[in-house]
Amino acid sequence: MLELQKTIGYSFKEKSYLEIALTHSSYANESRQALQNNERQEFLGDAVLSIIVSDYIFRHLKVPEGELTKIRASLVCEAALAAFAEKIKLGSFLLLGKGEENNGGRNRPSILADAFEALIAAIYLDGGIEAARAFVLPFITEQAAHAAGSDLHDYKTQLQEVIQKNPEERISYVLVGESGPDHDKRFIVEVHLNSNVIGRGEGKSKKNAEQQAAKEALGLMGITL
């Protein structure tokens, strides 16, 4: 646990909060001792995470309420939380029952996401909301900026649905350029219909550039966005 505390930059005064956060229900159920699992802390951590994320994006992103809701959802979803957990190698510290261990529980997104929320709660219970905020913000600030900088509308899916009406047609996305330093990359992508370029987009990620290319293609087709 000392290694994990060094990784997250927080030292617990009450170590039991951290122990509970790392205890999966499968381990507690198999233990001969009466152990608490992390489910209750996960419940609290979910609420703490939501208020921290909501407060941050409200203050820093000047977008309508509907977009704030979408951005928050993208930051607190299971996939995002599991990715955050992987950054601190949280799976390697979890206490799992034999069944979960043998079934790859340490890498299961749902288990990682739940444990990450339980860890947030542990920090909140031990050090208060500001300690929890200091832990959470480094994970979400860059993600929030990317979410705000991208269009949350799924133009790729919309374009695919249009093209599928003609089964013989095929679309593909081709990376044609990238520039900038590693921390501020820009990508340029073309979307091809068979061999013809029908759209071009630029973004801070390949996915964002693909969305912008699909958006341009839909616009050129006269489809209202």
CYANA upper distance limits for C-alpha pairs under 8 A (distance plus 0.5 A):
  1 MET  CA      5 GLN  CA      6.77
  1 MET  CA     18 LEU  CA      8.50
  1 MET  CA     93 PHE  CA      7.81
  2 LEU  CA      6 LYS  CA      6.78
  3 GLU  CA      7 THR  CA      6.74
  4 LEU  CA      8 ILE  CA      6.74
  4 LEU  CA     88 ILE  CA      8.14
  4 LEU  CA     90 LEU  CA      8.21
  4 LEU  CA     93 PHE  CA      8.09
  5 GLN  CA      9 GLY  CA      6.33
  5 GLN  CA     10 TYR  CA      5.82
  5 GLN  CA     11 SER  CA      6.05
  5 GLN  CA     12 PHE  CA      8.11
  6 LYS  CA     10 TYR  CA      7.20
  6 LYS  CA     11 SER  CA      7.99
  7 THR  CA     88 ILE  CA      7.02
  8 ILE  CA     88 ILE  CA      7.63
  8 ILE  CA    135 PHE  CA      7.59
  9 GLY  CA    135 PHE  CA      8.40
 10 TYR  CA    123 ILE  CA      8.45
 12 PHE  CA     18 LEU  CA      7.93
 12 PHE  CA    123 ILE  CA      7.98
 12 PHE  CA    126 ASP  CA      7.04
 12 PHE  CA    127 GLY  CA      8.41
 13 LYS  CA    126 ASP  CA      7.09
 14 GLU  CA     18 LEU  CA      8.36
 14 GLU  CA    126 ASP  CA      6.82
 15 LYS  CA     19 GLU  CA      6.86
 16 SER  CA     20 ILE  CA      6.59
 17 TYR  CA     21 ALA  CA      6.77
 17 TYR  CA    122 ALA  CA      5.37
 17 TYR  CA    123 ILE  CA      8.18
 17 TYR  CA    125 LEU  CA      7.92
 17 TYR  CA    126 ASP  CA      7.65
 18 LEU  CA     22 LEU  CA      6.89
 18 LEU  CA    119 LEU  CA      7.17
 18 LEU  CA    122 ALA  CA      6.21
 18 LEU  CA    123 ILE  CA      8.33
 19 GLU  CA     23 THR  CA      6.89
 20 ILE  CA     36 GLN  CA      6.57
 20 ILE  CA     37 ASN  CA      6.18
 20 ILE  CA     38 ASN  CA      5.78
 20 ILE  CA     41 GLN  CA      8.31
 21 ALA  CA     37 ASN  CA      7.74
 21 ALA  CA     38 ASN  CA      5.28
 21 ALA  CA     41 GLN  CA      7.18
 21 ALA  CA     42 GLU  CA      8.23
 21 ALA  CA    115 ALA  CA      6.60
 21 ALA  CA    118 ALA  CA      5.35
 21 ALA  CA    119 LEU  CA      5.73
 21 ALA  CA    121 ALA  CA      8.46
 21 ALA  CA    122 ALA  CA      6.95
 22 LEU  CA     37 ASN  CA      8.39
 22 LEU  CA     38 ASN  CA      7.16
 22 LEU  CA     93 PHE  CA      7.20
 22 LEU  CA     94 LEU  CA      5.25
 22 LEU  CA     95 LEU  CA      6.40
 22 LEU  CA    115 ALA  CA      6.93
 22 LEU  CA    118 ALA  CA      8.29
 22 LEU  CA    119 LEU  CA      8.08
 23 THR  CA     27 TYR  CA      7.00
 23 THR  CA     28 ALA  CA      7.25
 23 THR  CA     36 GLN  CA      7.82
 23 THR  CA     37 ASN  CA      5.48
 23 THR  CA     38 ASN  CA      6.10
 23 THR  CA     94 LEU  CA      6.68
 23 THR  CA     95 LEU  CA      5.41
 23 THR  CA     96 LEU  CA      7.38
 24 HIS  CA     28 ALA  CA      7.04
 24 HIS  CA     37 ASN  CA      5.87
 24 HIS  CA     38 ASN  CA      6.43
 24 HIS  CA     39 GLU  CA      8.32
 24 HIS  CA     94 LEU  CA      7.55
 24 HIS  CA     95 LEU  CA      6.42
 24 HIS  CA     96 LEU  CA      6.05
 24 HIS  CA     97 GLY  CA      8.08
 24 HIS  CA    115 ALA  CA      8.42
 25 SER  CA     29 ASN  CA      6.49
 25 SER  CA     36 GLN  CA      8.47
 25 SER  CA     37 ASN  CA      5.48
 25 SER  CA     38 ASN  CA      7.47
 25 SER  CA     39 GLU  CA      7.94
 25 SER  CA     96 LEU  CA      8.13
 25 SER  CA     97 GLY  CA      8.36
 26 SER  CA     30 GLU  CA      6.86
 26 SER  CA     96 LEU  CA      6.34
 26 SER  CA     97 GLY  CA      5.07
 26 SER  CA     98 LYS  CA      8.39
 26 SER  CA     99 GLY  CA      8.25
 26 SER  CA    100 GLU  CA      7.46
 27 TYR  CA     31 SER  CA      6.64
 27 TYR  CA     37 ASN  CA      8.40
 27 TYR  CA     95 LEU  CA      6.49
 27 TYR  CA     96 LEU  CA      5.13
 27 TYR  CA     97 GLY  CA      4.48
 27 TYR  CA     98 LYS  CA      8.12
 28 ALA  CA     33 GLN  CA      8.40
 28 ALA  CA     34 ALA  CA      7.81
 28 ALA  CA     35 LEU  CA      5.81
 28 ALA  CA     36 GLN  CA      7.02
 28 ALA  CA     37 ASN  CA      6.39
 28 ALA  CA     97 GLY  CA      8.09
 29 ASN  CA     97 GLY  CA      8.26
 30 GLU  CA     97 GLY  CA      6.85
 31 SER  CA     35 LEU  CA      7.77
 38 ASN  CA     42 GLU  CA      6.49
 38 ASN  CA    115 ALA  CA      7.49
 38 ASN  CA    118 ALA  CA      6.43
 39 GLU  CA     43 PHE  CA      6.88
 39 GLU  CA    114 ASP  CA      8.18
 39 GLU  CA    118 ALA  CA      7.75
 40 ARG  CA     44 LEU  CA      7.09
 40 ARG  CA    118 ALA  CA      8.28
 41 GLN  CA     45 GLY  CA      6.37
 41 GLN  CA    117 GLU  CA      7.85
 41 GLN  CA    118 ALA  CA      5.11
 41 GLN  CA    119 LEU  CA      8.14
 41 GLN  CA    121 ALA  CA      5.98
 41 GLN  CA    122 ALA  CA      7.42
 42 GLU  CA     46 ASP  CA      6.56
 42 GLU  CA    114 ASP  CA      6.27
 42 GLU  CA    115 ALA  CA      7.26
 42 GLU  CA    116 PHE  CA      8.31
 42 GLU  CA    117 GLU  CA      5.42
 42 GLU  CA    118 ALA  CA      4.44
 42 GLU  CA    119 LEU  CA      8.17
 42 GLU  CA    121 ALA  CA      7.28
 43 PHE  CA     47 ALA  CA      7.33
 43 PHE  CA    117 GLU  CA      8.14
 43 PHE  CA    118 ALA  CA      7.93
 44 LEU  CA     48 VAL  CA      6.80
 44 LEU  CA    117 GLU  CA      8.29
 44 LEU  CA    118 ALA  CA      7.88
 44 LEU  CA    121 ALA  CA      6.25
 45 GLY  CA     49 LEU  CA      6.38
 45 GLY  CA    117 GLU  CA      5.02
 45 GLY  CA    118 ALA  CA      5.85
 45 GLY  CA    119 LEU  CA      7.69
 45 GLY  CA    120 ILE  CA      5.67
 45 GLY  CA    121 ALA  CA      4.66
 45 GLY  CA    122 ALA  CA      8.31
 46 ASP  CA     50 SER  CA      6.66
 46 ASP  CA    117 GLU  CA      6.12
 46 ASP  CA    118 ALA  CA      8.40
 46 ASP  CA    121 ALA  CA      8.44
 47 ALA  CA     51 ILE  CA      6.91
 48 VAL  CA     52 ILE  CA      6.76
 48 VAL  CA    120 ILE  CA      7.87
 48 VAL  CA    121 ALA  CA      7.49
 48 VAL  CA    124 TYR  CA      8.27
 48 VAL  CA    129 ILE  CA      8.27
 48 VAL  CA    132 ALA  CA      8.43
 49 LEU  CA     53 VAL  CA      6.54
 49 LEU  CA     76 VAL  CA      8.08
 49 LEU  CA    117 GLU  CA      7.82
 49 LEU  CA    120 ILE  CA      7.70
 49 LEU  CA    136 VAL  CA      7.99
 50 SER  CA     54 SER  CA      6.35
 50 SER  CA     72 ARG  CA      8.29
 50 SER  CA     76 VAL  CA      7.83
 51 ILE  CA     55 ASP  CA      6.39
 52 ILE  CA     56 TYR  CA      6.66
 52 ILE  CA    133 ARG  CA      6.73
 52 ILE  CA    136 VAL  CA      8.19
 52 ILE  CA    137 LEU  CA      8.43
 53 VAL  CA     57 ILE  CA      6.68
 53 VAL  CA     72 ARG  CA      7.07
 53 VAL  CA     75 LEU  CA      8.24
 53 VAL  CA    137 LEU  CA      8.40
 53 VAL  CA    140 ILE  CA      8.00
 54 SER  CA     58 PHE  CA      6.44
 54 SER  CA     68 LEU  CA      8.45
 54 SER  CA     72 ARG  CA      7.10
 55 ASP  CA     59 ARG  CA      6.72
 56 TYR  CA     60 HIS  CA      6.57
 57 ILE  CA     61 LEU  CA      5.67
 57 ILE  CA     68 LEU  CA      7.42
 57 ILE  CA     72 ARG  CA      8.16
 57 ILE  CA    144 ALA  CA      7.66
 58 PHE  CA     62 LYS  CA      7.85
 58 PHE  CA     68 LEU  CA      7.74
 61 LEU  CA     68 LEU  CA      8.40
 61 LEU  CA    148 ALA  CA      7.58
 63 VAL  CA     67 GLU  CA      6.61
 63 VAL  CA     68 LEU  CA      7.00
 63 VAL  CA    148 ALA  CA      8.48
 64 PRO  CA     68 LEU  CA      6.84
 65 GLU  CA     69 THR  CA      6.76
 66 GLY  CA     70 LYS  CA      7.00
 67 GLU  CA     71 ILE  CA      6.61
 67 GLU  CA    152 LEU  CA      8.43
 68 LEU  CA     72 ARG  CA      6.54
 69 THR  CA     73 ALA  CA      6.66
 70 LYS  CA     74 SER  CA      6.80
 70 LYS  CA    152 LEU  CA      8.02
 71 ILE  CA     75 LEU  CA      6.88
 71 ILE  CA    144 ALA  CA      7.35
 71 ILE  CA    147 ALA  CA      6.59
 71 ILE  CA    148 ALA  CA      7.63
 72 ARG  CA     76 VAL  CA      6.78
 73 ALA  CA     77 CYS  CA      6.35
 74 SER  CA     80 ALA  CA      7.55
 74 SER  CA    147 ALA  CA      8.33
 75 LEU  CA     80 ALA  CA      6.36
 75 LEU  CA     81 LEU  CA      8.03
 75 LEU  CA    140 ILE  CA      7.22
 75 LEU  CA    143 GLN  CA      7.60
 75 LEU  CA    144 ALA  CA      7.66
 76 VAL  CA     80 ALA  CA      6.71
 76 VAL  CA     81 LEU  CA      6.71
 77 CYS  CA     81 LEU  CA      6.80
 78 GLU  CA     82 ALA  CA      6.48
 78 GLU  CA    109 PRO  CA      7.20
 78 GLU  CA    110 SER  CA      6.86
 78 GLU  CA    113 ALA  CA      6.06
 79 ALA  CA     83 ALA  CA      6.72
 79 ALA  CA    109 PRO  CA      7.08
 79 ALA  CA    113 ALA  CA      8.01
 80 ALA  CA     84 PHE  CA      6.79
 80 ALA  CA    113 ALA  CA      8.44
 81 LEU  CA     85 ALA  CA      6.64
 81 LEU  CA    112 LEU  CA      7.82
 81 LEU  CA    113 ALA  CA      5.26
 81 LEU  CA    116 PHE  CA      7.14
 81 LEU  CA    117 GLU  CA      8.41
 82 ALA  CA     86 GLU  CA      6.70
 82 ALA  CA    109 PRO  CA      5.56
 82 ALA  CA    110 SER  CA      7.65
 82 ALA  CA    111 ILE  CA      8.49
 82 ALA  CA    112 LEU  CA      5.54
 82 ALA  CA    113 ALA  CA      5.01
 82 ALA  CA    116 PHE  CA      7.98
 83 ALA  CA     87 LYS  CA      6.95
 84 PHE  CA     88 ILE  CA      7.55
 84 PHE  CA    116 PHE  CA      8.20
 84 PHE  CA    139 PHE  CA      7.05
 85 ALA  CA     89 LYS  CA      6.67
 85 ALA  CA     90 LEU  CA      5.75
 85 ALA  CA     91 GLY  CA      7.75
 85 ALA  CA    112 LEU  CA      6.45
 85 ALA  CA    113 ALA  CA      7.26
 85 ALA  CA    115 ALA  CA      8.41
 85 ALA  CA    116 PHE  CA      6.30
 86 GLU  CA     90 LEU  CA      6.54
 86 GLU  CA     91 GLY  CA      7.50
 86 GLU  CA    112 LEU  CA      8.20
 89 LYS  CA     93 PHE  CA      8.05
 90 LEU  CA     94 LEU  CA      7.31
 90 LEU  CA    112 LEU  CA      7.62
 90 LEU  CA    115 ALA  CA      8.33
 90 LEU  CA    116 PHE  CA      8.09
 91 GLY  CA    106 ARG  CA      5.14
 91 GLY  CA    107 ASN  CA      6.88
 91 GLY  CA    112 LEU  CA      6.82
 92 SER  CA    106 ARG  CA      7.09
 94 LEU  CA    106 ARG  CA      7.62
 96 LEU  CA    100 GLU  CA      6.50
 96 LEU  CA    101 GLU  CA      6.31
 96 LEU  CA    105 GLY  CA      7.97
 96 LEU  CA    106 ARG  CA      8.46
 97 GLY  CA    101 GLU  CA      6.56
 98 LYS  CA    102 ASN  CA      6.55
 99 GLY  CA    103 ASN  CA      6.66
100 GLU  CA    104 GLY  CA      6.82
100 GLU  CA    105 GLY  CA      5.32
100 GLU  CA    106 ARG  CA      8.37
101 GLU  CA    105 GLY  CA      5.84
101 GLU  CA    106 ARG  CA      7.27
104 GLY  CA    108 ARG  CA      7.00
105 GLY  CA    111 ILE  CA      7.24
106 ARG  CA    111 ILE  CA      7.80
106 ARG  CA    112 LEU  CA      7.66
107 ASN  CA    111 ILE  CA      8.23
107 ASN  CA    112 LEU  CA      7.49
108 ARG  CA    112 LEU  CA      6.75
109 PRO  CA    113 ALA  CA      6.41
110 SER  CA    114 ASP  CA      6.61
111 ILE  CA    115 ALA  CA      6.60
112 LEU  CA    116 PHE  CA      6.59
113 ALA  CA    117 GLU  CA      6.91
114 ASP  CA    118 ALA  CA      6.72
115 ALA  CA    119 LEU  CA      6.56
116 PHE  CA    120 ILE  CA      6.85
117 GLU  CA    121 ALA  CA      6.88
118 ALA  CA    122 ALA  CA      6.69
119 LEU  CA    123 ILE  CA      6.82
120 ILE  CA    124 TYR  CA      6.67
120 ILE  CA    132 ALA  CA      6.51
120 ILE  CA    135 PHE  CA      8.20
120 ILE  CA    136 VAL  CA      8.05
121 ALA  CA    125 LEU  CA      6.49
121 ALA  CA    132 ALA  CA      8.15
122 ALA  CA    126 ASP  CA      6.59
123 ILE  CA    127 GLY  CA      6.17
123 ILE  CA    128 GLY  CA      7.49
123 ILE  CA    131 ALA  CA      7.00
123 ILE  CA    132 ALA  CA      6.01
124 TYR  CA    128 GLY  CA      4.92
124 TYR  CA    129 ILE  CA      5.86
124 TYR  CA    130 GLU  CA      8.37
124 TYR  CA    131 ALA  CA      6.96
124 TYR  CA    132 ALA  CA      5.57
127 GLY  CA    131 ALA  CA      5.94
127 GLY  CA    132 ALA  CA      7.83
128 GLY  CA    132 ALA  CA      7.00
129 ILE  CA    133 ARG  CA      6.49
130 GLU  CA    134 ALA  CA      6.58
131 ALA  CA    135 PHE  CA      6.90
132 ALA  CA    136 VAL  CA      6.68
133 ARG  CA    137 LEU  CA      6.36
134 ALA  CA    138 PRO  CA      7.89
135 PHE  CA    139 PHE  CA      8.40
136 VAL  CA    140 ILE  CA      7.20
137 LEU  CA    141 THR  CA      6.31
138 PRO  CA    142 GLU  CA      8.07
139 PHE  CA    143 GLN  CA      7.76
140 ILE  CA    144 ALA  CA      6.28
141 THR  CA    145 ALA  CA      6.80
142 GLU  CA    146 HIS  CA      6.79
143 GLN  CA    147 ALA  CA      6.63
144 ALA  CA    148 ALA  CA      6.58
145 ALA  CA    149 GLY  CA      6.46
146 HIS  CA    150 SER  CA      6.62
146 HIS  CA    204 LYS  CA      8.00
147 ALA  CA    151 ASP  CA      7.99
147 ALA  CA    152 LEU  CA      7.70
150 SER  CA    203 GLY  CA      8.19
150 SER  CA    208 ASN  CA      6.48
151 ASP  CA    208 ASN  CA      8.23
151 ASP  CA    211 GLN  CA      8.20
154 ASP  CA    158 GLN  CA      7.07
154 ASP  CA    211 GLN  CA      7.41
155 TYR  CA    159 LEU  CA      6.52
155 TYR  CA    211 GLN  CA      6.10
155 TYR  CA    212 GLN  CA      8.14
155 TYR  CA    214 ALA  CA      6.05
155 TYR  CA    215 LYS  CA      5.95
155 TYR  CA    218 LEU  CA      8.35
156 LYS  CA    160 GLN  CA      6.60
156 LYS  CA    210 GLU  CA      7.81
156 LYS  CA    211 GLN  CA      6.19
156 LYS  CA    214 ALA  CA      5.89
156 LYS  CA    215 LYS  CA      8.05
157 THR  CA    161 GLU  CA      6.68
158 GLN  CA    162 VAL  CA      6.95
159 LEU  CA    163 ILE  CA      6.76
159 LEU  CA    214 ALA  CA      6.81
159 LEU  CA    215 LYS  CA      8.50
159 LEU  CA    217 ALA  CA      8.24
159 LEU  CA    218 LEU  CA      6.93
160 GLN  CA    164 GLN  CA      6.51
160 GLN  CA    171 ILE  CA      8.15
161 GLU  CA    165 LYS  CA      7.49
163 ILE  CA    167 PRO  CA      7.94
163 ILE  CA    169 GLU  CA      7.00
163 ILE  CA    170 ARG  CA      7.82
163 ILE  CA    171 ILE  CA      8.12
164 GLN  CA    169 GLU  CA      7.87
169 GLU  CA    193 LEU  CA      7.35
169 GLU  CA    194 ASN  CA      6.85
170 ARG  CA    193 LEU  CA      6.23
170 ARG  CA    194 ASN  CA      5.72
171 ILE  CA    191 VAL  CA      7.28
171 ILE  CA    192 HIS  CA      5.86
171 ILE  CA    193 LEU  CA      5.04
171 ILE  CA    194 ASN  CA      6.43
172 SER  CA    191 VAL  CA      6.18
172 SER  CA    192 HIS  CA      5.71
172 SER  CA    193 LEU  CA      7.30
172 SER  CA    194 ASN  CA      8.08
173 TYR  CA    189 VAL  CA      7.04
173 TYR  CA    190 GLU  CA      6.21
173 TYR  CA    191 VAL  CA      5.00
173 TYR  CA    192 HIS  CA      6.74
173 TYR  CA    210 GLU  CA      7.20
174 VAL  CA    189 VAL  CA      5.96
174 VAL  CA    190 GLU  CA      5.71
174 VAL  CA    191 VAL  CA      6.81
174 VAL  CA    192 HIS  CA      8.01
175 LEU  CA    187 PHE  CA      7.83
175 LEU  CA    188 ILE  CA      6.51
175 LEU  CA    189 VAL  CA      4.93
175 LEU  CA    190 GLU  CA      6.99
175 LEU  CA    206 LYS  CA      8.14
176 VAL  CA    187 PHE  CA      8.49
176 VAL  CA    188 ILE  CA      6.21
176 VAL  CA    189 VAL  CA      6.05
176 VAL  CA    190 GLU  CA      7.29
177 GLY  CA    187 PHE  CA      6.40
177 GLY  CA    188 ILE  CA      5.46
177 GLY  CA    189 VAL  CA      7.57
178 GLU  CA    185 LYS  CA      7.41
178 GLU  CA    186 ARG  CA      5.94
178 GLU  CA    187 PHE  CA      4.86
178 GLU  CA    188 ILE  CA      6.50
179 SER  CA    185 LYS  CA      6.25
179 SER  CA    186 ARG  CA      5.78
179 SER  CA    187 PHE  CA      7.20
180 GLY  CA    184 ASP  CA      6.29
180 GLY  CA    185 LYS  CA      5.19
180 GLY  CA    186 ARG  CA      6.64
181 PRO  CA    185 LYS  CA      6.17
184 ASP  CA    204 LYS  CA      7.63
185 LYS  CA    204 LYS  CA      6.29
185 LYS  CA    205 SER  CA      7.83
186 ARG  CA    202 GLU  CA      7.31
186 ARG  CA    203 GLY  CA      6.08
186 ARG  CA    204 LYS  CA      5.28
186 ARG  CA    205 SER  CA      7.24
187 PHE  CA    202 GLU  CA      6.00
187 PHE  CA    203 GLY  CA      5.93
187 PHE  CA    204 LYS  CA      6.66
187 PHE  CA    205 SER  CA      6.61
187 PHE  CA    206 LYS  CA      6.33
187 PHE  CA    209 ALA  CA      6.71
188 ILE  CA    200 ARG  CA      7.72
188 ILE  CA    201 GLY  CA      6.21
188 ILE  CA    202 GLU  CA      4.99
188 ILE  CA    203 GLY  CA      7.32
188 ILE  CA    206 LYS  CA      8.06
188 ILE  CA    209 ALA  CA      6.50
189 VAL  CA    200 ARG  CA      6.25
189 VAL  CA    201 GLY  CA      5.87
189 VAL  CA    202 GLU  CA      6.90
189 VAL  CA    206 LYS  CA      7.75
189 VAL  CA    209 ALA  CA      6.16
189 VAL  CA    210 GLU  CA      6.34
189 VAL  CA    213 ALA  CA      7.02
190 GLU  CA    197 VAL  CA      6.99
190 GLU  CA    198 ILE  CA      8.07
190 GLU  CA    199 GLY  CA      6.21
190 GLU  CA    200 ARG  CA      4.88
190 GLU  CA    201 GLY  CA      6.95
190 GLU  CA    210 GLU  CA      7.85
190 GLU  CA    213 ALA  CA      6.54
191 VAL  CA    197 VAL  CA      6.39
191 VAL  CA    198 ILE  CA      6.43
191 VAL  CA    199 GLY  CA      5.71
191 VAL  CA    200 ARG  CA      6.77
191 VAL  CA    210 GLU  CA      7.79
191 VAL  CA    213 ALA  CA      6.44
191 VAL  CA    214 ALA  CA      7.12
191 VAL  CA    217 ALA  CA      8.15
192 HIS  CA    196 ASN  CA      5.68
192 HIS  CA    197 VAL  CA      4.94
192 HIS  CA    198 ILE  CA      6.21
192 HIS  CA    199 GLY  CA      7.74
193 LEU  CA    197 VAL  CA      6.85
193 LEU  CA    198 ILE  CA      6.87
198 ILE  CA    216 GLU  CA      8.38
198 ILE  CA    217 ALA  CA      5.80
198 ILE  CA    220 LEU  CA      8.25
199 GLY  CA    213 ALA  CA      5.33
199 GLY  CA    214 ALA  CA      6.75
199 GLY  CA    215 LYS  CA      8.19
199 GLY  CA    216 GLU  CA      5.71
199 GLY  CA    217 ALA  CA      4.94
199 GLY  CA    220 LEU  CA      8.42
200 ARG  CA    210 GLU  CA      8.49
200 ARG  CA    212 GLN  CA      7.56
200 ARG  CA    213 ALA  CA      4.73
200 ARG  CA    214 ALA  CA      8.07
200 ARG  CA    216 GLU  CA      7.07
200 ARG  CA    217 ALA  CA      8.12
201 GLY  CA    209 ALA  CA      5.35
201 GLY  CA    210 GLU  CA      6.75
201 GLY  CA    211 GLN  CA      7.78
201 GLY  CA    212 GLN  CA      5.00
201 GLY  CA    213 ALA  CA      4.40
201 GLY  CA    214 ALA  CA      8.11
201 GLY  CA    216 GLU  CA      7.75
202 GLU  CA    208 ASN  CA      7.82
202 GLU  CA    209 ALA  CA      4.90
202 GLU  CA    210 GLU  CA      8.18
202 GLU  CA    212 GLN  CA      6.94
202 GLU  CA    213 ALA  CA      7.87
203 GLY  CA    207 LYS  CA      8.37
203 GLY  CA    208 ASN  CA      5.63
203 GLY  CA    209 ALA  CA      4.81
203 GLY  CA    212 GLN  CA      7.92
204 LYS  CA    208 ASN  CA      7.04
204 LYS  CA    209 ALA  CA      7.66
205 SER  CA    209 ALA  CA      6.72
206 LYS  CA    210 GLU  CA      6.60
207 LYS  CA    211 GLN  CA      6.77
208 ASN  CA    212 GLN  CA      6.79
209 ALA  CA    213 ALA  CA      6.65
210 GLU  CA    214 ALA  CA      6.67
211 GLN  CA    215 LYS  CA      6.60
212 GLN  CA    216 GLU  CA      6.74
213 ALA  CA    217 ALA  CA      6.77
214 ALA  CA    218 LEU  CA      6.69
215 LYS  CA    219 GLY  CA      6.73
215 LYS  CA    225 LEU  CA      8.37
216 GLU  CA    220 LEU  CA      6.67
217 ALA  CA    221 MET  CA      6.77
218 LEU  CA    222 GLY  CA      7.01
218 LEU  CA    223 ILE  CA      5.92
218 LEU  CA    224 THR  CA      8.26
218 LEU  CA    225 LEU  CA      8.16
219 GLY  CA    223 ILE  CA      6.03
219 GLY  CA    224 THR  CA      7.38
219 GLY  CA    225 LEU  CA      7.74
